[in-house]
Amino acid sequence: MKALVDQINAQVAAFQANAAAQVEKNNKAAGTRARKAALELSKLLKEFRKVSVEEAKK
């Protein structure tokens, strides 16, 4: 579960950096990377929810 949280934190950092570059510098490629990171983040958060529920049942 710790590895999953570390992956989520890495994706959040990637999203924040790329989203900021898109907004501040009008970098279109950074926008694409930010959208990709957001999609991956949603997958990781769904996995976290699943693992968290399983851990709570123990």
PDB file of N, CA, C, O and CB in Angstrom:
ATOM      1  N   MET A   1       0.821  -1.185   0.000  1.00  0.00           N
ATOM      2  CA  MET A   1       0.000   0.000   0.000  1.00  0.00           C
ATOM      3  C   MET A   1       0.873   1.260   0.000  1.00  0.00           C
ATOM      4  O   MET A   1       0.514   2.271  -0.604  1.00  0.00           O
ATOM      5  CB  MET A   1      -0.938  -0.008   1.205  1.00  0.00           C
ATOM      6  N   LYS A   2       2.017   1.191   0.680  1.00  0.00           N
ATOM      7  CA  LYS A   2       2.922   2.339   0.701  1.00  0.00           C
ATOM      8  C   LYS A   2       3.426   2.659  -0.699  1.00  0.00           C
ATOM      9  O   LYS A   2       3.552   3.829  -1.061  1.00  0.00           O
ATOM     10  CB  LYS A   2       4.105   2.073   1.637  1.00  0.00           C
ATOM     11  N   ALA A   3       3.713   1.630  -1.486  1.00  0.00           N
ATOM     12  CA  ALA A   3       4.180   1.848  -2.857  1.00  0.00           C
ATOM     13  C   ALA A   3       3.098   2.544  -3.682  1.00  0.00           C
ATOM     14  O   ALA A   3       3.399   3.401  -4.513  1.00  0.00           O
ATOM     15  CB  ALA A   3       4.578   0.507  -3.517  1.00  0.00           C
ATOM     16  N   LEU A   4       1.856   2.176  -3.452  1.00  0.00           N
ATOM     17  CA  LEU A   4       0.749   2.789  -4.174  1.00  0.00           C
ATOM     18  C   LEU A   4       0.630   4.270  -3.815  1.00  0.00           C
ATOM     19  O   LEU A   4       0.406   5.108  -4.689  1.00  0.00           O
ATOM     20  CB  LEU A   4      -0.568   2.055  -3.865  1.00  0.00           C
ATOM     21  N   VAL A   5       0.778   4.586  -2.544  1.00  0.00           N
ATOM     22  CA  VAL A   5       0.721   5.980  -2.106  1.00  0.00           C
ATOM     23  C   VAL A   5       1.889   6.766  -2.709  1.00  0.00           C
ATOM     24  O   VAL A   5       1.721   7.920  -3.102  1.00  0.00           O
ATOM     25  CB  VAL A   5       0.747   6.070  -0.555  1.00  0.00           C
ATOM     26  N   ASP A   6       3.058   6.150  -2.782  1.00  0.00           N
ATOM     27  CA  ASP A   6       4.208   6.810  -3.408  1.00  0.00           C
ATOM     28  C   ASP A   6       3.957   7.087  -4.886  1.00  0.00           C
ATOM     29  O   ASP A   6       4.336   8.144  -5.391  1.00  0.00           O
ATOM     30  CB  ASP A   6       5.465   5.954  -3.246  1.00  0.00           C
ATOM     31  N   GLN A   7       3.323   6.152  -5.581  1.00  0.00           N
ATOM     32  CA  GLN A   7       2.987   6.357  -6.995  1.00  0.00           C
ATOM     33  C   GLN A   7       1.989   7.500  -7.146  1.00  0.00           C
ATOM     34  O   GLN A   7       2.113   8.322  -8.054  1.00  0.00           O
ATOM     35  CB  GLN A   7       2.413   5.064  -7.611  1.00  0.00           C
ATOM     36  N   ILE A   8       1.007   7.550  -6.262  1.00  0.00           N
ATOM     37  CA  ILE A   8       0.011   8.629  -6.307  1.00  0.00           C
ATOM     38  C   ILE A   8       0.695   9.974  -6.102  1.00  0.00           C
ATOM     39  O   ILE A   8       0.414  10.929  -6.826  1.00  0.00           O
ATOM     40  CB  ILE A   8      -1.088   8.413  -5.233  1.00  0.00           C
ATOM     41  N   ASN A   9       1.590  10.056  -5.122  1.00  0.00           N
ATOM     42  CA  ASN A   9       2.306  11.309  -4.861  1.00  0.00           C
ATOM     43  C   ASN A   9       3.142  11.733  -6.064  1.00  0.00           C
ATOM     44  O   ASN A   9       3.208  12.921  -6.381  1.00  0.00           O
ATOM     45  CB  ASN A   9       3.204  11.162  -3.630  1.00  0.00           C
ATOM     46  N   ALA A  10       3.782  10.776  -6.736  1.00  0.00           N
ATOM     47  CA  ALA A  10       4.589  11.090  -7.913  1.00  0.00           C
ATOM     48  C   ALA A  10       3.713  11.626  -9.044  1.00  0.00           C
ATOM     49  O   ALA A  10       4.095  12.574  -9.730  1.00  0.00           O
ATOM     50  CB  ALA A  10       5.360   9.846  -8.383  1.00  0.00           C
ATOM     51  N   GLN A  11       2.536  11.019  -9.241  1.00  0.00           N
ATOM     52  CA  GLN A  11       1.640  11.481 -10.298  1.00  0.00           C
ATOM     53  C   GLN A  11       1.074  12.869  -9.985  1.00  0.00           C
ATOM     54  O   GLN A  11       0.901  13.691 -10.885  1.00  0.00           O
ATOM     55  CB  GLN A  11       0.498  10.481 -10.494  1.00  0.00           C
ATOM     56  N   VAL A  12       0.789  13.122  -8.713  1.00  0.00           N
ATOM     57  CA  VAL A  12       0.294  14.447  -8.312  1.00  0.00           C
ATOM     58  C   VAL A  12       1.367  15.493  -8.610  1.00  0.00           C
ATOM     59  O   VAL A  12       1.061  16.564  -9.133  1.00  0.00           O
ATOM     60  CB  VAL A  12      -0.094  14.470  -6.792  1.00  0.00           C
ATOM     61  N   ALA A  13       2.610  15.191  -8.281  1.00  0.00           N
ATOM     62  CA  ALA A  13       3.704  16.130  -8.541  1.00  0.00           C
ATOM     63  C   ALA A  13       3.867  16.379 -10.042  1.00  0.00           C
ATOM     64  O   ALA A  13       4.067  17.517 -10.466  1.00  0.00           O
ATOM     65  CB  ALA A  13       5.020  15.596  -7.947  1.00  0.00           C
ATOM     66  N   ALA A  14       3.781  15.315 -10.843  1.00  0.00           N
ATOM     67  CA  ALA A  14       3.900  15.454 -12.295  1.00  0.00           C
ATOM     68  C   ALA A  14       2.756  16.299 -12.838  1.00  0.00           C
ATOM     69  O   ALA A  14       2.966  17.163 -13.690  1.00  0.00           O
ATOM     70  CB  ALA A  14       3.914  14.071 -12.976  1.00  0.00           C
ATOM     71  N   PHE A  15       1.551  16.050 -12.347  1.00  0.00           N
ATOM     72  CA  PHE A  15       0.398  16.830 -12.794  1.00  0.00           C
ATOM     73  C   PHE A  15       0.570  18.303 -12.454  1.00  0.00           C
ATOM     74  O   PHE A  15       0.342  19.171 -13.296  1.00  0.00           O
ATOM     75  CB  PHE A  15      -0.888  16.293 -12.164  1.00  0.00           C
ATOM     76  N   GLN A  16       0.971  18.584 -11.219  1.00  0.00           N
ATOM     77  CA  GLN A  16       1.119  19.970 -10.788  1.00  0.00           C
ATOM     78  C   GLN A  16       2.164  20.705 -11.618  1.00  0.00           C
ATOM     79  O   GLN A  16       1.948  21.848 -12.021  1.00  0.00           O
ATOM     80  CB  GLN A  16       1.493  20.025  -9.313  1.00  0.00           C
ATOM     81  N   ALA A  17       3.283  20.061 -11.871  1.00  0.00           N
ATOM     82  CA  ALA A  17       4.353  20.702 -12.642  1.00  0.00           C
ATOM     83  C   ALA A  17       3.904  20.980 -14.070  1.00  0.00           C
ATOM     84  O   ALA A  17       4.122  22.074 -14.589  1.00  0.00           O
ATOM     85  CB  ALA A  17       5.612  19.824 -12.649  1.00  0.00           C
ATOM     86  N   ASN A  18       3.282  20.000 -14.701  1.00  0.00           N
ATOM     87  CA  ASN A  18       2.858  20.178 -16.085  1.00  0.00           C
ATOM     88  C   ASN A  18       1.684  21.135 -16.218  1.00  0.00           C
ATOM     89  O   ASN A  18       1.634  21.921 -17.164  1.00  0.00           O
ATOM     90  CB  ASN A  18       2.496  18.849 -16.684  1.00  0.00           C
ATOM     91  N   ALA A  19       0.748  21.081 -15.296  1.00  0.00           N
ATOM     92  CA  ALA A  19      -0.391  22.003 -15.339  1.00  0.00           C
ATOM     93  C   ALA A  19       0.085  23.441 -15.145  1.00  0.00           C
ATOM     94  O   ALA A  19      -0.408  24.355 -15.807  1.00  0.00           O
ATOM     95  CB  ALA A  19      -1.437  21.632 -14.258  1.00  0.00           C
ATOM     96  N   ALA A  20       1.028  23.641 -14.253  1.00  0.00           N
ATOM     97  CA  ALA A  20       1.571  24.986 -14.037  1.00  0.00           C
ATOM     98  C   ALA A  20       2.284  25.484 -15.292  1.00  0.00           C
ATOM     99  O   ALA A  20       2.145  26.650 -15.660  1.00  0.00           O
ATOM    100  CB  ALA A  20       2.540  24.994 -12.834  1.00  0.00           C
ATOM    101  N   ALA A  21       3.043  24.614 -15.947  1.00  0.00           N
ATOM    102  CA  ALA A  21       3.736  25.014 -17.168  1.00  0.00           C
ATOM    103  C   ALA A  21       2.746  25.389 -18.263  1.00  0.00           C
ATOM    104  O   ALA A  21       2.984  26.317 -19.035  1.00  0.00           O
ATOM    105  CB  ALA A  21       4.654  23.890 -17.653  1.00  0.00           C
ATOM    106  N   GLN A  22       1.642  24.669 -18.323  1.00  0.00           N
ATOM    107  CA  GLN A  22       0.635  24.983 -19.338  1.00  0.00           C
ATOM    108  C   GLN A  22      -0.004  26.340 -19.053  1.00  0.00           C
ATOM    109  O   GLN A  22      -0.163  27.162 -19.956  1.00  0.00           O
ATOM    110  CB  GLN A  22      -0.447  23.883 -19.388  1.00  0.00           C
ATOM    111  N   VAL A  23      -0.365  26.566 -17.802  1.00  0.00           N
ATOM    112  CA  VAL A  23      -1.057  27.806 -17.447  1.00  0.00           C
ATOM    113  C   VAL A  23      -0.115  29.014 -17.539  1.00  0.00           C
ATOM    114  O   VAL A  23      -0.475  30.040 -18.116  1.00  0.00           O
ATOM    115  CB  VAL A  23      -1.641  27.700 -16.028  1.00  0.00           C
ATOM    116  N   GLU A  24       1.076  28.891 -16.976  1.00  0.00           N
ATOM    117  CA  GLU A  24       1.983  30.030 -16.889  1.00  0.00           C
ATOM    118  C   GLU A  24       2.694  30.334 -18.202  1.00  0.00           C
ATOM    119  O   GLU A  24       2.882  31.498 -18.554  1.00  0.00           O
ATOM    120  CB  GLU A  24       3.000  29.784 -15.818  1.00  0.00           C
ATOM    121  N   LYS A  25       3.093  29.281 -18.931  1.00  0.00           N
ATOM    122  CA  LYS A  25       3.907  29.483 -20.123  1.00  0.00           C
ATOM    123  C   LYS A  25       3.179  29.146 -21.420  1.00  0.00           C
ATOM    124  O   LYS A  25       3.759  29.213 -22.505  1.00  0.00           O
ATOM    125  CB  LYS A  25       5.150  28.660 -20.024  1.00  0.00           C
ATOM    126  N   ASN A  26       1.897  28.780 -21.297  1.00  0.00           N
ATOM    127  CA  ASN A  26       1.092  28.394 -22.456  1.00  0.00           C
ATOM    128  C   ASN A  26       1.761  27.259 -23.244  1.00  0.00           C
ATOM    129  O   ASN A  26       1.779  27.264 -24.474  1.00  0.00           O
ATOM    130  CB  ASN A  26       0.862  29.610 -23.372  1.00  0.00           C
ATOM    131  N   ASN A  27       2.308  26.289 -22.502  1.00  0.00           N
ATOM    132  CA  ASN A  27       3.015  25.150 -23.095  1.00  0.00           C
ATOM    133  C   ASN A  27       1.999  24.044 -23.393  1.00  0.00           C
ATOM    134  O   ASN A  27       1.501  23.387 -22.479  1.00  0.00           O
ATOM    135  CB  ASN A  27       4.149  24.628 -22.140  1.00  0.00           C
ATOM    136  N   LYS A  28       1.697  23.846 -24.679  1.00  0.00           N
ATOM    137  CA  LYS A  28       0.668  22.879 -25.063  1.00  0.00           C
ATOM    138  C   LYS A  28       1.100  21.443 -24.776  1.00  0.00           C
ATOM    139  O   LYS A  28       0.265  20.617 -24.407  1.00  0.00           O
ATOM    140  CB  LYS A  28       0.334  23.032 -26.541  1.00  0.00           C
ATOM    141  N   ALA A  29       2.374  21.130 -24.936  1.00  0.00           N
ATOM    142  CA  ALA A  29       2.861  19.778 -24.654  1.00  0.00           C
ATOM    143  C   ALA A  29       2.729  19.461 -23.165  1.00  0.00           C
ATOM    144  O   ALA A  29       2.434  18.325 -22.793  1.00  0.00           O
ATOM    145  CB  ALA A  29       4.330  19.626 -25.105  1.00  0.00           C
ATOM    146  N   ALA A  30       2.944  20.452 -22.326  1.00  0.00           N
ATOM    147  CA  ALA A  30       2.780  20.251 -20.882  1.00  0.00           C
ATOM    148  C   ALA A  30       1.322  19.966 -20.551  1.00  0.00           C
ATOM    149  O   ALA A  30       1.033  19.199 -19.633  1.00  0.00           O
ATOM    150  CB  ALA A  30       3.273  21.487 -20.097  1.00  0.00           C
ATOM    151  N   GLY A  31       0.410  20.573 -21.285  1.00  0.00           N
ATOM    152  CA  GLY A  31      -1.011  20.305 -21.086  1.00  0.00           C
ATOM    153  C   GLY A  31      -1.347  18.860 -21.390  1.00  0.00           C
ATOM    154  O   GLY A  31      -2.126  18.228 -20.677  1.00  0.00           O
ATOM    155  N   THR A  32      -0.752  18.338 -22.458  1.00  0.00           N
ATOM    156  CA  THR A  32      -0.957  16.928 -22.809  1.00  0.00           C
ATOM    157  C   THR A  32      -0.417  16.028 -21.712  1.00  0.00           C
ATOM    158  O   THR A  32      -1.065  15.053 -21.330  1.00  0.00           O
ATOM    159  CB  THR A  32      -0.278  16.593 -24.153  1.00  0.00           C
ATOM    160  N   ARG A  33       0.756  16.346 -21.207  1.00  0.00           N
ATOM    161  CA  ARG A  33       1.338  15.542 -20.123  1.00  0.00           C
ATOM    162  C   ARG A  33       0.503  15.641 -18.853  1.00  0.00           C
ATOM    163  O   ARG A  33       0.361  14.655 -18.130  1.00  0.00           O
ATOM    164  CB  ARG A  33       2.777  15.990 -19.835  1.00  0.00           C
ATOM    165  N   ALA A  34      -0.050  16.816 -18.574  1.00  0.00           N
ATOM    166  CA  ALA A  34      -0.891  16.995 -17.387  1.00  0.00           C
ATOM    167  C   ALA A  34      -2.161  16.158 -17.501  1.00  0.00           C
ATOM    168  O   ALA A  34      -2.591  15.544 -16.524  1.00  0.00           O
ATOM    169  CB  ALA A  34      -1.249  18.485 -17.194  1.00  0.00           C
ATOM    170  N   ARG A  35      -2.764  16.129 -18.690  1.00  0.00           N
ATOM    171  CA  ARG A  35      -3.979  15.318 -18.878  1.00  0.00           C
ATOM    172  C   ARG A  35      -3.665  13.835 -18.726  1.00  0.00           C
ATOM    173  O   ARG A  35      -4.457  13.085 -18.155  1.00  0.00           O
ATOM    174  CB  ARG A  35      -4.604  15.585 -20.265  1.00  0.00           C
ATOM    175  N   LYS A  36      -2.513  13.411 -19.234  1.00  0.00           N
ATOM    176  CA  LYS A  36      -2.107  12.008 -19.102  1.00  0.00           C
ATOM    177  C   LYS A  36      -1.887  11.667 -17.624  1.00  0.00           C
ATOM    178  O   LYS A  36      -2.309  10.608 -17.161  1.00  0.00           O
ATOM    179  CB  LYS A  36      -0.813  11.729 -19.924  1.00  0.00           C
ATOM    180  N   ALA A  37      -1.234  12.556 -16.896  1.00  0.00           N
ATOM    181  CA  ALA A  37      -1.000  12.331 -15.464  1.00  0.00           C
ATOM    182  C   ALA A  37      -2.318  12.281 -14.702  1.00  0.00           C
ATOM    183  O   ALA A  37      -2.464  11.488 -13.772  1.00  0.00           O
ATOM    184  CB  ALA A  37      -0.096  13.434 -14.884  1.00  0.00           C
ATOM    185  N   ALA A  38      -3.276  13.115 -15.085  1.00  0.00           N
ATOM    186  CA  ALA A  38      -4.574  13.117 -14.419  1.00  0.00           C
ATOM    187  C   ALA A  38      -5.310  11.805 -14.651  1.00  0.00           C
ATOM    188  O   ALA A  38      -5.948  11.276 -13.740  1.00  0.00           O
ATOM    189  CB  ALA A  38      -5.422  14.290 -14.910  1.00  0.00           C
ATOM    190  N   LEU A  39      -5.223  11.285 -15.860  1.00  0.00           N
ATOM    191  CA  LEU A  39      -5.855  10.007 -16.170  1.00  0.00           C
ATOM    192  C   LEU A  39      -5.217   8.881 -15.356  1.00  0.00           C
ATOM    193  O   LEU A  39      -5.921   8.045 -14.791  1.00  0.00           O
ATOM    194  CB  LEU A  39      -5.749   9.705 -17.676  1.00  0.00           C
ATOM    195  N   GLU A  40      -3.891   8.860 -15.298  1.00  0.00           N
ATOM    196  CA  GLU A  40      -3.185   7.842 -14.524  1.00  0.00           C
ATOM    197  C   GLU A  40      -3.507   8.001 -13.036  1.00  0.00           C
ATOM    198  O   GLU A  40      -3.645   7.011 -12.317  1.00  0.00           O
ATOM    199  CB  GLU A  40      -1.655   7.936 -14.762  1.00  0.00           C
ATOM    200  N   LEU A  41      -3.623   9.230 -12.587  1.00  0.00           N
ATOM    201  CA  LEU A  41      -3.943   9.493 -11.183  1.00  0.00           C
ATOM    202  C   LEU A  41      -5.319   8.942 -10.829  1.00  0.00           C
ATOM    203  O   LEU A  41      -5.500   8.378  -9.750  1.00  0.00           O
ATOM    204  CB  LEU A  41      -3.886  11.000 -10.890  1.00  0.00           C
ATOM    205  N   SER A  42      -6.282   9.096 -11.718  1.00  0.00           N
ATOM    206  CA  SER A  42      -7.616   8.569 -11.427  1.00  0.00           C
ATOM    207  C   SER A  42      -7.582   7.045 -11.313  1.00  0.00           C
ATOM    208  O   SER A  42      -8.278   6.471 -10.475  1.00  0.00           O
ATOM    209  CB  SER A  42      -8.616   9.000 -12.520  1.00  0.00           C
ATOM    210  N   LYS A  43      -6.783   6.392 -12.145  1.00  0.00           N
ATOM    211  CA  LYS A  43      -6.651   4.933 -12.062  1.00  0.00           C
ATOM    212  C   LYS A  43      -6.021   4.527 -10.732  1.00  0.00           C
ATOM    213  O   LYS A  43      -6.471   3.584 -10.081  1.00  0.00           O
ATOM    214  CB  LYS A  43      -5.807   4.396 -13.238  1.00  0.00           C
ATOM    215  N   LEU A  44      -4.977   5.248 -10.340  1.00  0.00           N
ATOM    216  CA  LEU A  44      -4.303   4.930  -9.078  1.00  0.00           C
ATOM    217  C   LEU A  44      -5.213   5.174  -7.879  1.00  0.00           C
ATOM    218  O   LEU A  44      -5.182   4.411  -6.914  1.00  0.00           O
ATOM    219  CB  LEU A  44      -3.027   5.759  -8.937  1.00  0.00           C
ATOM    220  N   LEU A  45      -6.018   6.222  -7.932  1.00  0.00           N
ATOM    221  CA  LEU A  45      -6.920   6.504  -6.820  1.00  0.00           C
ATOM    222  C   LEU A  45      -8.004   5.438  -6.697  1.00  0.00           C
ATOM    223  O   LEU A  45      -8.404   5.091  -5.586  1.00  0.00           O
ATOM    224  CB  LEU A  45      -7.557   7.878  -6.994  1.00  0.00           C
ATOM    225  N   LYS A  46      -8.480   4.921  -7.815  1.00  0.00           N
ATOM    226  CA  LYS A  46      -9.452   3.827  -7.770  1.00  0.00           C
ATOM    227  C   LYS A  46      -8.817   2.587  -7.165  1.00  0.00           C
ATOM    228  O   LYS A  46      -9.450   1.882  -6.380  1.00  0.00           O
ATOM    229  CB  LYS A  46      -9.994   3.518  -9.177  1.00  0.00           C
ATOM    230  N   GLU A  47      -7.570   2.317  -7.527  1.00  0.00           N
ATOM    231  CA  GLU A  47      -6.852   1.173  -6.964  1.00  0.00           C
ATOM    232  C   GLU A  47      -6.640   1.374  -5.461  1.00  0.00           C
ATOM    233  O   GLU A  47      -6.778   0.430  -4.683  1.00  0.00           O
ATOM    234  CB  GLU A  47      -5.491   0.974  -7.682  1.00  0.00           C
ATOM    235  N   PHE A  48      -6.305   2.603  -5.054  1.00  0.00           N
ATOM    236  CA  PHE A  48      -6.120   2.903  -3.639  1.00  0.00           C
ATOM    237  C   PHE A  48      -7.403   2.638  -2.865  1.00  0.00           C
ATOM    238  O   PHE A  48      -7.369   2.064  -1.776  1.00  0.00           O
ATOM    239  CB  PHE A  48      -5.675   4.357  -3.450  1.00  0.00           C
ATOM    240  N   ARG A  49      -8.530   3.055  -3.425  1.00  0.00           N
ATOM    241  CA  ARG A  49      -9.814   2.842  -2.747  1.00  0.00           C
ATOM    242  C   ARG A  49     -10.071   1.355  -2.557  1.00  0.00           C
ATOM    243  O   ARG A  49     -10.512   0.921  -1.492  1.00  0.00           O
ATOM    244  CB  ARG A  49     -10.968   3.484  -3.546  1.00  0.00           C
ATOM    245  N   LYS A  50      -9.793   0.578  -3.597  1.00  0.00           N
ATOM    246  CA  LYS A  50     -10.001  -0.866  -3.527  1.00  0.00           C
ATOM    247  C   LYS A  50      -9.115  -1.498  -2.451  1.00  0.00           C
ATOM    248  O   LYS A  50      -9.587  -2.307  -1.651  1.00  0.00           O
ATOM    249  CB  LYS A  50      -9.717  -1.512  -4.892  1.00  0.00           C
ATOM    250  N   VAL A  51      -7.854  -1.134  -2.433  1.00  0.00           N
ATOM    251  CA  VAL A  51      -6.911  -1.685  -1.451  1.00  0.00           C
ATOM    252  C   VAL A  51      -7.276  -1.218  -0.046  1.00  0.00           C
ATOM    253  O   VAL A  51      -7.197  -1.993   0.908  1.00  0.00           O
ATOM    254  CB  VAL A  51      -5.461  -1.270  -1.791  1.00  0.00           C
ATOM    255  N   SER A  52      -7.671   0.033   0.082  1.00  0.00           N
ATOM    256  CA  SER A  52      -8.027   0.580   1.374  1.00  0.00           C
ATOM    257  C   SER A  52      -9.230  -0.129   1.979  1.00  0.00           C
ATOM    258  O   SER A  52      -9.254  -0.409   3.177  1.00  0.00           O
ATOM    259  CB  SER A  52      -8.305   2.053   1.252  1.00  0.00           C
ATOM    260  N   VAL A  53     -10.222  -0.416   1.154  1.00  0.00           N
ATOM    261  CA  VAL A  53     -11.408  -1.130   1.641  1.00  0.00           C
ATOM    262  C   VAL A  53     -11.029  -2.524   2.101  1.00  0.00           C
ATOM    263  O   VAL A  53     -11.504  -2.996   3.135  1.00  0.00           O
ATOM    264  CB  VAL A  53     -12.491  -1.208   0.547  1.00  0.00           C
ATOM    265  N   GLU A  54     -10.164  -3.190   1.327  1.00  0.00           N
ATOM    266  CA  GLU A  54      -9.703  -4.532   1.722  1.00  0.00           C
ATOM    267  C   GLU A  54      -8.947  -4.489   3.046  1.00  0.00           C
ATOM    268  O   GLU A  54      -9.129  -5.365   3.892  1.00  0.00           O
ATOM    269  CB  GLU A  54      -8.803  -5.135   0.627  1.00  0.00           C
ATOM    270  N   GLU A  55      -8.108  -3.485   3.231  1.00  0.00           N
ATOM    271  CA  GLU A  55      -7.351  -3.356   4.480  1.00  0.00           C
ATOM    272  C   GLU A  55      -8.283  -3.091   5.655  1.00  0.00           C
ATOM    273  O   GLU A  55      -8.044  -3.580   6.759  1.00  0.00           O
ATOM    274  CB  GLU A  55      -6.311  -2.228   4.367  1.00  0.00           C
ATOM    275  N   ALA A  56      -9.334  -2.328   5.429  1.00  0.00           N
ATOM    276  CA  ALA A  56     -10.276  -2.000   6.504  1.00  0.00           C
ATOM    277  C   ALA A  56     -11.066  -3.225   6.959  1.00  0.00           C
ATOM    278  O   ALA A  56     -11.498  -3.296   8.110  1.00  0.00           O
ATOM    279  CB  ALA A  56     -11.239  -0.905   6.046  1.00  0.00           C
ATOM    280  N   LYS A  57     -11.255  -4.187   6.058  1.00  0.00           N
ATOM    281  CA  LYS A  57     -12.010  -5.379   6.394  1.00  0.00           C
ATOM    282  C   LYS A  57     -11.222  -6.347   7.271  1.00  0.00           C
ATOM    283  O   LYS A  57     -11.801  -7.243   7.885  1.00  0.00           O
ATOM    284  CB  LYS A  57     -12.445  -6.073   5.138  1.00  0.00           C
ATOM    285  N   LYS A  58      -9.904  -6.168   7.332  1.00  0.00           N
ATOM    286  CA  LYS A  58      -9.069  -7.098   8.101  1.00  0.00           C
ATOM    287  C   LYS A  58      -9.176  -6.845   9.577  1.00  0.00           C
ATOM    288  O   LYS A  58      -8.538  -7.537  10.370  1.00  0.00           O
ATOM    289  CB  LYS A  58      -7.623  -6.996   7.675  1.00  0.00           C
TER     290      LYS A  58
END
